[in-house]
Amino acid sequence: MTVVTGSGRPCQADPPAPATLDPWRAPGIDRDAAACAIFSPFEVGTKRRPFVVAQLGQSLDGRIATPSGDSKYINLCPALDHLHRIRARVDAVIVGIGTVLADDPLLTVRRVEGANPARIVIDPSGRIPPTARCLAEDGTRRIVVCRTDAVVPDSMEAVRMGEDEIFCPRAIIVRLGSLGFARLLVEGGARTVSAFIDAGAIDRLHLMVAPLLLGSGRSGLDLRPISALSEAMRPVTTTYPLGAGEVLFDCDLRRTVGEGHPS
């Protein structure tokens, strides 16, 4: 399967070599300034207070998959490149067990320069198969967050948590900070990202929107319902064109826009 790059040339959806080291292909972008604005907030993370960024790729109408579950690939090369840039700038990447079972991701840095982050799977019941690709032995730490009685592959470190903590994103972040991780990426799936946002555990959301309309299918974020617009989150947001019509929405979930309303 091929997708289209910002230059209009086809490229492999997951090429074996880095696709580009040029962060933003769209003309008129000050790349150094954009990189500083996007990634400098990551540096505030410490082991006592990890910085947590979440990412989600979706269509224009907020879908992450068709009704049958087909999702590869909604986003094109520019967004995939940006995802790998995030991985290269964090200490660990977190996914839920549903993502591992559905997509079997590698969770490595392949499309840009940088070291692989530790790979962490939230798997309360120990369902991860020993053949999962994220368990590949490449010198990177592989950790499963699970219940105290879960059985997990020998190749993984087990972070065992009580029933009152295993579904608490904030408790998970505290435990991961104690293991030395100061910068965390919550990569997926949508339910895991939504749970962390609902818990107020995300500092930054990188929402990458592809020029695609599905019309139906699985929604991206699924947060707890609200009854009034006044309860909605209005994060301070900056947009960046990634190329190929894709746009990054960099949402600062720790800051809210002003209360002014249009007349």
C-alpha positions in Angstrom: 0.0 0.0 0.0 1.3 3.5 -0.8 0.3 6.9 0.4 1.2 10.4 -0.9 3.9 12.6 0.6 3.7 16.4 0.8 5.6 16.6 -2.5 3.0 14.5 -4.3 5.2 11.5 -4.7 4.1 8.1 -3.5 5.9 6.5 -0.6 5.5 3.4 1.4 3.2 3.8 4.4 5.9 2.4 6.7 9.2 2.7 4.7 12.2 0.8 6.1 14.3 3.9 6.1 13.6 7.4 7.4 11.2 9.2 5.1 12.6 12.6 5.7 14.5 14.7 8.3 12.6 17.8 7.1 9.9 18.4 9.8 7.4 20.5 7.9 7.2 20.2 4.1 4.7 23.0 3.6 6.2 26.1 2.1 6.5 29.2 4.2 7.0 27.3 7.5 9.9 28.4 9.8 10.9 24.9 10.6 13.3 25.7 13.5 10.6 27.9 15.2 7.9 25.3 14.7 10.1 22.6 16.2 10.9 24.7 19.2 7.3 25.7 19.8 6.1 22.1 19.5 8.8 20.2 21.4 10.2 22.6 23.9 7.2 22.0 26.3 8.4 18.4 26.6 11.5 19.5 28.5 9.6 20.5 31.6 9.0 16.8 32.4 10.7 15.4 35.5 10.6 12.0 37.2 8.5 13.6 40.0 6.2 15.2 37.5 6.3 13.6 34.1 5.3 15.5 31.0 2.5 13.6 29.2 1.6 14.1 25.5 -1.1 12.2 23.7 -1.5 11.8 20.0 -4.4 10.9 17.8 -4.7 10.8 14.0 -8.2 11.2 12.5 -10.2 12.2 9.4 -11.8 15.6 8.9 -15.0 14.2 10.4 -13.3 12.9 13.5 -13.1 9.2 12.5 -10.2 6.9 13.2 -11.5 3.8 11.4 -14.3 2.6 9.1 -17.2 0.7 10.6 -15.3 -2.6 9.8 -12.2 -1.3 11.7 -10.0 -0.5 8.7 -7.7 2.3 9.8 -4.4 1.8 7.8 -3.7 4.4 6.9 -6.0 7.4 7.6 -3.1 9.7 8.0 -0.4 10.1 5.4 3.4 10.2 5.5 3.7 13.7 7.1 1.6 12.7 10.1 3.4 9.4 10.4 6.7 11.2 10.3 5.5 13.6 13.1 4.4 10.6 15.3 7.9 9.2 15.0 9.3 12.6 15.9 7.3 12.5 19.1 8.5 9.0 19.9 12.1 10.1 19.4 11.6 12.9 22.0 10.0 10.9 24.8 11.3 8.4 27.3 8.4 5.9 26.9 5.4 5.3 24.7 2.2 3.9 26.2 -0.6 1.9 24.5 -3.5 -0.1 25.8 -3.8 -3.8 25.2 -6.6 -3.3 22.7 -4.2 -1.5 20.4 -1.6 -4.3 20.7 -4.2 -7.0 19.9 -5.8 -5.0 17.0 -2.7 -3.4 15.3 0.4 -5.3 16.7 2.5 -2.0 16.5 6.3 -1.9 16.7 6.3 1.4 18.7 9.8 2.2 17.4 11.5 5.2 15.8 12.0 4.3 12.1 11.1 7.4 10.1 13.3 9.9 11.7 16.6 10.0 13.6 16.4 9.2 17.3 16.4 6.5 19.9 13.5 4.1 20.6 11.5 4.9 23.7 10.6 2.3 26.3 7.4 0.5 25.3 4.7 0.3 27.9 1.4 -1.7 27.5 -1.5 -1.2 29.9 -2.8 -4.8 30.1 -4.7 -5.4 33.4 -5.4 -9.0 32.8 -2.2 -10.1 31.1 -3.6 -10.7 27.6 -0.5 -9.6 25.7 0.7 -12.5 23.4 4.4 -13.4 23.7 4.6 -12.9 19.9 3.6 -9.2 20.0 6.0 -7.1 17.9 6.4 -4.6 20.7 8.1 -7.3 22.8 11.0 -7.6 20.3 14.3 -7.6 22.1 16.2 -4.5 20.9 17.7 -3.2 24.1 14.7 -1.1 24.9 12.7 -1.6 28.2 9.4 -3.3 27.7 6.9 -2.9 30.5 3.4 -4.2 31.2 1.1 -2.4 33.7 -1.1 -5.1 35.1 -3.0 -6.4 38.1 -1.1 -8.1 40.9 -2.1 -11.6 39.8 -1.7 -11.2 36.0 0.6 -13.6 34.1 2.8 -11.7 31.6 5.7 -12.7 29.3 9.1 -13.2 30.9 10.5 -10.7 28.5 8.6 -7.8 30.0 9.0 -5.9 33.3 5.8 -6.0 35.3 4.4 -3.0 37.0 1.8 -4.6 39.2 -1.0 -2.3 40.6 -4.0 -2.8 42.8 -7.5 -2.8 41.5 -8.0 0.8 42.7 -4.9 2.0 40.7 -4.8 -0.1 37.5 -7.6 2.0 35.9 -6.3 5.3 37.2 -4.2 7.2 34.7 -2.7 9.5 37.3 -1.6 6.6 39.4 0.0 4.9 36.4 1.9 8.1 35.5 3.2 8.4 39.1 4.4 4.8 39.0 6.1 5.3 35.6 7.8 8.5 36.9 9.2 6.4 39.8 10.8 4.2 37.2 12.7 7.1 35.7 10.4 8.3 32.9 10.1 12.0 32.6 8.4 12.3 29.2 5.6 10.0 28.2 3.6 9.6 25.0 0.1 8.1 25.3 -0.2 6.8 21.7 -3.3 4.8 21.7 -5.8 3.6 21.2 -8.6 6.1 21.3 -10.2 4.7 24.5 -6.8 4.9 26.3 -6.2 8.5 25.1 -9.8 9.5 26.1 -9.4 7.9 29.5 -6.2 9.9 30.2 -7.8 13.1 29.0 -10.9 12.6 31.1 -8.6 12.0 34.1 -6.8 15.3 33.5 -3.6 13.4 33.0 -2.6 14.9 29.7 -0.5 18.0 29.3 -0.5 18.2 25.5 -2.6 16.7 22.8 -1.2 16.4 19.3 -4.3 15.9 17.1 -3.3 15.2 13.4 -6.2 15.6 10.9 -6.0 14.0 7.5 -7.8 15.4 4.4 -10.3 12.5 4.4 -14.0 12.1 4.9 -15.3 8.7 6.1 -18.9 9.7 6.8 -19.2 6.9 9.3 -17.0 4.7 11.5 -15.3 4.7 14.7 -14.9 8.1 16.5 -11.6 9.4 17.8 -12.1 10.9 21.3 -14.9 9.6 23.4 -14.9 11.7 26.5 -17.4 11.8 29.3 -20.6 13.5 28.3 -21.4 17.1 29.1 -24.7 18.9 29.3 -23.7 22.5 28.4 -21.1 24.1 26.1 -19.7 25.9 29.1 -18.4 22.6 30.4 -16.5 21.9 27.2 -12.7 22.0 27.1 -11.3 24.9 25.1 -7.6 24.4 25.1 -5.1 26.9 23.8 -4.4 25.5 20.3 -1.8 26.2 17.6 -2.1 24.7 14.2 0.8 23.6 11.9 0.5 22.3 8.3 2.4 19.1 8.0 2.1 18.7 4.2 -0.2 16.7 1.9 -3.1 18.6 3.4 -2.6 17.2 6.9 -2.7 19.6 9.9 -1.3 19.2 13.4 -3.5 20.7 16.2 -1.1 21.2 19.1 -3.5 21.5 22.1 -2.3 22.7 25.4 -4.7 21.0 27.8 -3.3 22.9 30.8 -4.4 26.3 29.4 -7.9 27.5 28.4 -8.8 30.2 25.9 -10.4 33.4 27.1 -14.0 33.8 27.9 -14.8 36.2 25.1 -17.7 35.3 22.9 -18.5 36.5 19.3 -21.1 39.3 19.1 
